Amino acid sequence: MVGTLVAARVLGPSAFGAYSIVLVATSFFALLLDLTVEEALVKFGFRYAAAEDWGRLRGLFRQALAYKGAGALLAGGALAGLAPLADGLFGAEGLTRPLLIAALIPVVQSPESPAGVALLLRGRYDVRALFLLCSQALKLAAIAIAVSHGITALIVALVCAQAVASVAVGAVGFAAFRRFPRAAPERLGADRGLILRFVAQSSFGTGIVSLRGALGALVLGLVSNPVQVGFFRAAQAPQQAFYALSSPARLILLTEQTRDWERGARAAVFDGVRRYSVAAAAVCLVTLPPLLVFMPELVRLAYSAEYAGAADAARIVLGAAALQLVFGWTKSLPVSIGRPGLRTIGYALEAAVLIPLVVLLGREWGATGGAAAILGSTAAVCALWVVLLARLRREHAGPGLPEAAVS
């Protein structure tokens, strides 16, 4: 979020919009073509660790690393293919070279997540969080150093920062994984089909994420102009801030709830969802009113007067960010209970609502219309999850669960 502020102030709305297009395109293809093995590693990694099945744990990680690398290469190739066409598609100049360089980002980033999972399996999400902090600090330093030298230099610096971060967390993750008892890697046997289906569902879900997230900004670029994209990205600062606020809690939820679910403590999982939602709602009740009132001043203070046109859009995005904060557990719960397809349903609904709204509202009102599309799609998916959570509680409200778990 701070890196976005720095880049926006130095580059100005038009150049910042072009830079945002490069980053959004990179994120879009990285998510769309990514083979999401991390969630399967968490789910089945805890299962094998609990069963002390160290051979299959090592076999699981070996295959996951191969799949992750293949997806990263596909994403890099897609970005390289887009690069020569980008100037004409988005009505901007100078996008080809930055996109070609950005094609390296998915490749150098691919080892980071599996290494982070190894730390989670050791129960060291504090160490994982520390390396996430280091990774973001490196990227912020790269932006601060290179932003005044243009978009191409900025993307080069980000590639280098990501490479250093991946090497660092990869080394620590490998050391943590080696602390598990030694065993020869084994085939996954009867679990192979189940794991592949889990990976396929998770990968499809992240593909939908790219549609409902990154593609929204790309579509806005197609129906408006880079300046509106710059305003739109600036207006997403509240969303980034609330996401960062909830990320430690979501990381802990994923780890603790997966472990509890595998041990049969279903009531504890649903109780954790309730506590998180109540706490997040309390935070929103306190923070939203002053932020809504002073948003124009905050935008001018953070981004400069050139971004005054993003104020109304930022207010609308703030409402969506509050809903996403309260429903932040929807990202971890489906993985913890072994049903990632539920999350995919939510993502699909969000994308189905978001993209048409961006086209309709973004063409007419630019960044403000894009923000309204985010709010509408977020409200739709939150309503869906109210229904899904009620059904899950009924499904798992067996005699072994206390009444408080289903109230």
N, C-alpha and C positions, 0 to 999 in steps of 0.2 A: 504494500500500500504506500509506504514512504517512497519507494522507488518510482511508483507511478506519479506521485506528487512532484518529485524532482524532475522527471522527464517532461511532465506537462509544462512546468514553469519555464524550463530552459528552451524547449522546442517550439512552444506556441501551438495553438489549436490545430493548424493545418499539418505541420510536420508531426505533431503528436498523434494525429489521426492516422497518418501513414505508418508510423511506428506501431500503433495499436493494431493495425491491419496485419502487420507481419507477425506480431505476437499471437494474435487471435487465430490466424491461419495455422501457426505452429501448434497451438493448443488443440485446435480442431482436429488436425490429422493425427496428432499424437494420441488423442483420446479415441478417435474413430477407429484407428487401425491397431490400437494397443491390445495385446492379449493380457487381460487383467488377471494375473496369477496371484497377486498379493493376497486377495481375500481367501482364495483357496488355500494358500500357504498358512494363513492365520487359522482358518477353520480346521483343516486336516492336520496342520502342524501341532495344534493343541491336542487333537485327538491322539496322534501318534506319541506325543510326549507323555500324555496321561497313561497310555498303554505301555510305555517304555519300548515302543517299536522303533528303535533307532535306525535300523536298516531302511525301513520304508520312509522314515523322515528324511534321510539323506538322499534317497532316490527321488523323493518329491521335490526337493530343492534343486537337484541336478536337472530334472526335466523343466522345472519352472524357469530356470535361468535361460535355457535354450529357447523356450517359447517367448520369453520377454525380449530377448535379442532379436528374434525374427520379426516381432511386431514393430520394434523400433526401426529396423531397416525398411520395412514397408512404409512407415510414416515418413521417414527421411526421403525415400524415393518419390512419394506423392508430393511433398513440398518442392522437391527439385523439378518435378513436372509442372507444377503450378507456376513456378517463378517466371518463365518467359511470357506468360499470359497475364500476369498480375496487373501491369500498368493499364492495359486496355479494360480489364474487368472492373477495376475500382476507380478509374478516372484519376489516377495519381502517377507521378513520375518517380523513377528511382527505386522501385520495389524489387526488381529482379535480383540484384546482387544480395541485398539483405535476406531475401527468402532462400537463396541458394546456401548462404552461410547458416541460416537458421535450420536447414535440413539436418545439421549435425546435432542439434539439441536433443531430439528424441533418442539418438544413439548414445550420446555420452550420459544421458540421464537414466538409461535403462537399468544399470546395476543398483541404483540408489534404493528403490523400493524393496526389492528382495532382501537387501542387506538390512534395511530397517525392520523387516518382519523377523529376522533372526534375533534382533534385540528385543522385540516384543515377546517372542517365545521364551526368552530368558527372564521375562518380567521387568525388563529395563526400559520402559517407555520414557523414563526420565532421561536416559542417555540418548534415546531416539529423538526426544524433543530437543536436547542440546544440539544434536547435529542438524536438525531442521533449522534451528536458530542460526547455526554457523553457515548453512547453505544460503539462507536468506540474506545474511549479513554480507556474504561474498557477492551475491547478486546486486545488493544495494551499493556496495563499493564499486562494482563494475559500472553501474549506471552513473554514479557520481563522477568517476574518472573519465568515462568515454562519451557522455551525453553531449558535451560541447563540440565533439568532433564529428557529429553526424550519425545518421541511423546505421550505416554500415559498420562503423567503428563500434557503435553501441552493441550491435548483435554479436560481433566478434568477442567483445568483452564478456557478454553473457554466456557464450559458449565456453570460454575459458573458465569462468567462475563455476559453471555447472560441472565441468570436467574435474576441477579440484575438489568440489563438494562430493562428487560420486566416488572419487578415489578415497577420500577420507572416511566416509561412512562405510564404504565397501570394506576397507581394511578392518575397521572396528567390528562390523557385522560378521565378517569371516572369523575373527578371533572369538566372538561370542558363540558362533555356531560350533566352533571346534571344541568348546567346553562341554557339549553333549557327549555322552559316552560313545566311544569309537565303535563303528560297525561298518561292514561293507554295504554299499548302496544296494537296495533290493528293489525288484519290480513291485509295482503298486498292486498287482494282482486284481482281486475282485473290486477294489476301490477305484481302479483306473477309469472305468466308464463313469462312475459317479463324480470323480474329480474333473474329468473332461467336460461333463455337463455343467458342473459348477463354474468352471472357467468360461465356458461358452456363454452362460447366462450373465456372468459378471462382465465379460467383454462386450456383450450386446448392450448391457446397461451403461457401460462407459461410452459406447458409441452413441447412445441416446443422449448422454451428457453433453457430448460434443455438439449434437444437434440443438439442444435446448440452451446451451451456454455460448460456446464460441460462434456457432452459426448465426445466432441472433445478431451479433455485432457485424459479421460479414454480410448478412442480408441487409442490414441498415446501410452499410457502405455501398451496396449495389443500388438501393432505392433512394439514397440521399447523396452525401458527399463526405470527404474526409474530415471536414470541420465538424459536422454533426457526429461523426464517429468519435472524434476527440471529445466533444461534449458528453457523449454517451458514456465513454470510458471514465471520464472525470466524475460523472454522476454515480457511477458504480462504487465509489469510495466507501459509502456507508455499508454496502453489501460486503466488500472486502474486510472492513473493520469488524463487523459482526461475525463474519466467518472466522476471522482470526481469534476473536474473543471466545468462540465456542470450540475451537480446534483442540485445546488440551482436554476438555471434557469429553469430546467425541472420541479422542484417542483412548482415553481411559475406559469409556463405555465399551468400545470395540473389544478391548483386551479383557476386561473384567466380565462382561456379559457373555462373551464366547466361552470363557472358562466356566462360568456358572451354569450355562446351558448344557455344556458337555458333562457336567457333574450332576445334572438333573435338578438344579435349583431354579426352576422356572419362575417361581414367585419373586425371587430376588431380581430377576431380569425385568419383569414388568414394574416392580416397585422402583427400580432405578430409572425407568422411563418416566414414571410419574414425578419423581423428585426433580429430575432434570427439567421437565416441562414447566413445573411450578417455579423453579428458580429462574429460568430464562424469561418467563412471563413477568416476573417481578422486576427483573432488570429492564425490560422493555417499558413497563409502566413508569419507571423513574426517568429513563433517558429519552424517550421519544418526544414528549412535549417540548422541552427546550431545544432539542435538535431541529424539530420541525419549524419552530418560530425563528431560529437564528440561522437556518440553512443558507440563505443568500449571503450573509456576512461570512459564514464559515467557508463557502466556496471561494469568495473573493480573497479571503485570508490565505487559504491553502493553495489556490491555483493562480491567483491574480485576477484583476478585473476583466481580462480577456475571456475568462470562462464564466462570466455572469449568466450567459445563456444556458448554463447547465444547472442552475439553481432549482427550477421547478422539477426537472427530471430527477435531481438528487432527492428531493422531498418524496417523490413517488417511490423511488428505489428504496428509500429508508423504510417505508411501510412493508415492502416485500422482504427486506432484510430482517425485520422484526419477526415476521412469520417464519422465515427460514431458521432463525435462531431458536424459536420455541419448538420447532419440529426438527431440530438438528439430529435427533436420535434416529430419524428415518434412514440416515446413511449407514448406521452401524447395526441396527437391530436385524434387518434381513440377513446380513452376513452371519451374525451371532447365532441365529436360529437355523441357519442352513437353507434359507429360502431367498436367494438373491433375486429370483424372478419377481418377487413382490416390489422390490425397489425399481426394477426395470419397468413394471407397469406404471409406477408413479412418474418415472422419467419420460416414458412414452406419452403419457397424458400431458405432461408439462410441455414437451416439444410440440405436440399436436396443437396446443393452444397458443404457444409462444410464436412460432414461425409465421403463421398467417396474420397474427396481430401485428408483428413487426412490419410485415409488408404493408398492411392496411394503414396502421397508425404512423409508422415511421416515414412513409412517403408524404403524409400530410403534415406531421408535426415534428419530424426529425427525432432528435434525442429524447424529447418529452414523450413522443409517441412510443419510442422504443422502451422507455421506462414504464409506461402504462402497460405495455405488453408483458413485461416482467412481472408486474404486480398481478395482472389477471391470471397468468399461468401459475404463479406461486399459490394464489388463493385456491385454484382448482385442485392442485396436487395436495394441499393441506386438507381440504375437505375429503379427498379420497383416503388419506391416511387415517382420518378419524374413524372412518368405516372399517378400514383394514385392521386397525389396532383393536377395535371392539370384537371383530371376528377372531383374531388371534387369542384374545383373552378367553373367549368362550371355548375355543378349541382346546386350550391347555388348562382349563379350570377343572382338573380332575380332583378326586378325593384327597390327594396328597398335598393340594395347595390350600393355603388359608383363605378364608373368605375375603380378607382385605386385598388379596391379589386380583380379585375379579370385580371389586366394587367400583 
